[in-house]
Amino acid sequence: MSYIWFSAVLTLEKAELLTRHFDERAPPNAGARFMIDPGNPGAEFPPLYSRWLAELLPGPIPRETRATCNDCAMCAPDGHQDGAEKEYFDPAIKCCTYVPEIHNFLAGGVLSDDDPSAQPGRATVEKRIRTGVAVTPLGLKQPAVFSLLYDNGASAFGRSRGLRCPHYLEDGGRCGVWGHRESTCSTWFCKHVRGSVGYRFWRESLHRLLLVVEKDLARWAVLQLDLDLEALRNLVFTPGWRSQPEQVTAESIDNRVDRDSYSAIWGNWVGREVEFYVECARLVDALSWKEVLEIAGPEARAFARLTLDAYNNLISDQLPGALKTGSVQLVQLRHDMTRVSAYSLYDPIDIPRIVMESLHYFDGRPVPDAVGAIAAEKGVVLDQSLVLKMVDFGVLVPTE
């Protein structure tokens, strides 16, 4: 759960200020995915994307310390109540119930990574290439049967072991392709330090930017490697080229590949898939961010601008001029605390009762007026950090 700071006048007679801290179950830095400096080669954001973001953004990305991997923030704490399992993820899979689309240049990055720690993950990619299922010149696509189950599996995310990623390493619960993971796995967090502000940066902006870039660079790389015209013709009419899910077939249900169709899209590169992917990685790795945007075109440039704006909001602590209460969902009610969710069911926030009872003062009037009225009529002083926290998590929203 999220934590909030607040200062409250407990009684009008004493007018005594009290500061309380509602902390997380897990320590802030336990197993966190530190993504603080895109220009630092030691940062855990994929090195290729780190280099590009260093050219796009004016400064480092603040850490998302609340989304922990080694000590998953979505797994049940010790002593949780029976019957609450649906609120948590299975610790044997965590959020790795998703098969990423590993674009050709990312697959090549995994295959050419000579770091000994990367070898178990490389073996998972090589295994997928040997089966041939959903293996195309564009990269390792999502298998048709998985897509069908994933799109129709209510509440299965984080809980169904049948959906576990093939690149998940059971030994240590690690990601086998971590250093070359794609846009979804690079930008998905169950919780954000700044709530909806972090979500807007990572998911609504940066994720969409990288998604566009990945698809266009994968197509560009195909065109650089002289795939024969007949194979290219066959490839561009596949659902994968059009970013559509593959059709479920008898072969895909049995996890088999139609070899005729497979050969038709690989053409003169069939049997040399590993070499093809490695060459794609070599080509893309040489690109600057400016060159990436030139290749990807207007859509990428649009999302680049939106990402920069979202980044500026992420590092700003400026409050809106006027606020009103947002749309929230009640999660749990206790005598001294109310747990609500607003921007995400994965990231509820605990609000002290005395603060919850004061929210109606935020009715569109200027923030200083609302805070002043609460202090005068309720004897509660809300400092700026608390108000900003409630804005971040969607409990309060701008009137505009």
N, C-alpha and C positions, 0 to 999 in steps of 0.2 A: 504494500500500500504506500501511497505517497505520504510525506510528512509536511507539516506546515508550522511556521512560526507565527505566534501572535502575542500581543500585549493586551491584557484585559484588566479593567478596574473591577476587582472582585466585589467590593461594596462601596456605596457612595460615601458611607461614613469614614472609612479608612482611606479611600482613594489610593489603594496600594496597587502598584503595577507588578504583574507577574508575567514572566516569560516562560513558556513551556515548549518543549520540543517533542513532536510525535514522530518517532524514528521508524525506519524500515526493519523488517525481520532480519535481512541480511546486511552485513557491513557494506558501506557504500562502494568499496573497491574490491569486493570479493569476486575474483574471476571476471572483472569487467572487461568489455571490449573497448580498450582505449583507442579512440580515434581522434586524438587531440591535434596532431600536426601533420597535415597532408604533405608537407615538404620533408618530413623526417623519415628516412628509409626504415627506421625501426618501428614506425607506427604500424598498428595491426590492420589498418585499412589496406585493401589490396594495393601493392606497390604501383601497378600500372595506373590505377585510378587516383592514387595519392599524388602521383606526378602531375596528372592532368588537373586535379583540383587545386594544386599549388599555383597553377597558372590562372585558374578561374577566380578563386577566392582571395580576398585581400589579407586574410589571416588564418590562424588555426581554427579547426572545428572543436567546439567544447566537447568534453567527454560525456558520453551517455553512460554514467556509472551505475545506473539503476537496472540496466539490462545485463544481467550476469549470465555467463555461460557455464563455467566450471561449477558454480553454485547457483543453479537455475532459479531465478526469481519467481518463476511460475510453478515450481514444484511445491508440494504441500510441506508446510513447516512441521516440526515435531509437535505432537500433541494436538493436531487438528481434529476437529469433530468428525465422527463418522457420518457419511452421507454427503459430505462436502467435496467428494473427489472430483465432481464435474467442474469445480472451480479451478482445478489445477491440471498441470501437464504430467504425463507419465515420465518419471525421471530416467527411464531407459531410452527415451527418444527425444524428450524436451520439444523444441520447436522444429526439429528436423523431420517433420512429416510432410515433406515437400520435395519434389524432384526438380531441381533447377535446370533451366535451359543453358547448357554450357556451350556458348558460341565457339565457332571454330578457333578463333585466336586465343580464347581462354583455355580450351582443351589443349591447344598447342603449348600454352604456358605451363600447364600441369605436366605434359609429356616431356618437356625439355628442362624441367626443374631438377637440378642435380643435387639439391639439398637432401641429405639422408632422411631427414624427418618427413620429407614430402613423398617418399617412395610408397608407403602404404596407400596413400591417396591416388598416386599414379596407377597403381595396380587396379584400383576400382574403375578408372577411366579406360584402361587397356581391356579390362574384362567386358565393358559395355561395347567397345569397338569390335571385339571378337564376336559377340552375339549378333551385331548388326541391327538390332532393334532400335528404331528411331535415330539411327546414325546417318547423317546427311552431310554434304559439303558445307552446310551452314553451321553444323555443330551437332552436339548430342541433344536431341529434342526430348520433350516430355512424352513418354510412351502413351499410346492412345488409351489403354485400359486404366492407367494411373490417372490421366486427366478426367476420365469419366467418373471414377470413384472419388477423386478429390473434389470435383465440382458438385457432387451430389452427396457427399458425406457430412451430414449435419453433425456438428460438434466433434468431428473426427480429428481436427487439427490439434496436434500436441498430445493426442490420446490413443490413436490407432497405430499399433506397431506394423500393421500391414501396409501403411503408407510411408514407412521409414525410407529416408533418402539412401540410395545405393552407395553414396560416398560418405556416409556416416560410419565412423570407426568405433566399434563397440569397445575396443581397448582404450579406455580413458574418456569415452563419450565425446570424441573430437570430430571436427570436419576434415575430411581428407583432402579437400580442394580449397582450404581456407585462404591461401595466398593468391588464389586465382578465381575466387567466387564471383558470381555474376551480380547483377544489380539488385535483385530481390533479396538475396541472402546478405548482401553488403549493407543494405539500408533498412532492414526490418528489425525493429526493437519492440519487445512486449511492453516496455515502460520507457518513459522519457523524463529526464530531469525537469524539463520545462513543459511537460504535458503536450498540449495541442500545438504549441509553438515548435517544439522539437519534431512532432509528427509532420507538421507542414513542411519543415525543411527536408527531413529524411525521406518521407513517403510521397508527399504530394509534389515535391519539386525535384530533389536530387534523384530519387528512384526513377521518375519518369524521364529525366534527362538521360541517365545512363541506359535506360531501356531503349530509347530511340537510338542512341549512339551505338549500342551493341548490335542491334539489328542492321543498321546501315553499314557498320564496319564489317560485319560478317559477309554481307552481300558484296561490298567493295573488294574484300579479300578474295572471294570466289572469282571475281572478274580479273584479278591480277594474276591468277595462276593458270590461265589458259585451259579451263575446263572446256572440253570439245562442245561444239554447238548443239549437237543432238542431246547431250546430257544437260546442257544449260537450258535448252528448250523444255526438257522434261522436268527439270528442277523448278523453274519459275512457275509451273502450273501445279506444283504441290501445295498442300495447305501450309507447310512450313514456310515457304517463301512469302505467303500471304499472311503469316502470323495467325493462322487458324488451327484449331485442334485437328489431329489426324483422325480419320474414320476408323472405328473399331472393326476389325476383320477377324476371320477365323484364325489367321496366323498371329495377329497381335494378342488375341485372347490366350493362345498357347505360348506366348512369348517367343514366337518364331518370326523370321523375316522372309518376305517374298523376294527370293534372290533375283528374279528377273527385274522387278521394280527397283531393287537396290542397285543393280548394275546399270540400269537405265539412267539414274541420276548421278552416278559416280563416273561413268564413261571411262576416259583414259586414265583416271586416277584410282579405279577400283583395285583393291589389294594394296594400295599405298596410302591408306587413310591417315596413318600416324604421320607420315612424311608431309602430307597435305596440311594437317593441323599445325604442325611445327612451323611450316612455311608461313601460314597465316599469322602465327604469333610473331614471327620475325618481322613481317611487314607492318603489323599494327604497332608493335613495340617501338618502332622508329618514328612514329607520328608525334608531333607536338599537338597541344590542345587546339591551337589555331588551325592546324591541318585537319584535325578531327571534325571541327565545326564546318569546315569547308566541304568535307566529304558528306557529313550527315545532313547539312542543309538547313532550311528555315525552321523546321520543327525543333531541332536540337538547339538552334540559336534562341528560339522563344523560351524553351525550358531553361536554358542557361541564364537568361535574364531573370526568370522567376526564381531560380535557385539562388542567385545573388541577392535578390530582395528578401527571400526567406532567411538567408544567412544573416543579413543585416538585422532582421527582427530577432533572430535567435540570440544575438550578442547584445541586444538592446534591453535595458530595464525601464524603458519609458512607459508610463501608464497612459491608457486612453483618457480623453478628457471627461467622458461621461460613461457610466456603466449601468447595465440592468442585469437581472438574474437570467442565467442561461437555462437551457433544457437539460435537466439531470435525471438520472434514474436512481431510485433508492435501492441500495444494496443491503445495508444492515442498519438497524436502529438500536442504539444503546442509550442508557440513561444520561451519559455524559458526552456521547459522540455519535455522529451520523456519518455513515459511509455511503458515498454516492459515486456514480460514474457519469461522465459527460462525454468526453471525446472518444473514449475507448473503454470497452468492458474489461480489457486486460489491465487497465490502469486506474482503479478507483482511488478516491482520496478520502481521508478521514477529516471531518470538520467538527470541532468542539461545538456542543449544543449552544453555548452562549453566542458563538459567531453565527451559527445557522439561523438563530432567531433574529439576527440583525440584517439578514440579506435583503429583506424587502425594502430597506432604506435605499438600496441601489435601484432606483426607479427611473433612471434617465437623467437625473439631476447631476451637476458636476461632481466629480469624485470628492473634492474637499468638502463640499456641502453635505454629501452623504455621510462621510466619515465624521464630520462635526456634529451632525444630528444624532448619530449613534452614540457619540461620546456624551452629549448633553442629555439625551433621553434614556439611554440604556446603561450609561456608566461604563462603556467599553471603548477602549482606544485601540483602533486597528492601525498598525503601522503599514508603511508602503509595501514591505516585503510580503506581508500576508495578502494584501489586496492583489498584488502582482501574481502571487501563487494561485489565487482563485481565478484570475483572468487566464493564466497559462493553462489551467485544467478545465476551462469552459464553465466553471460555476458562475462566473460573472463574464459578461460579454459586452463589447462596445455597442452603444446605441445606434451607431451608423450601420 
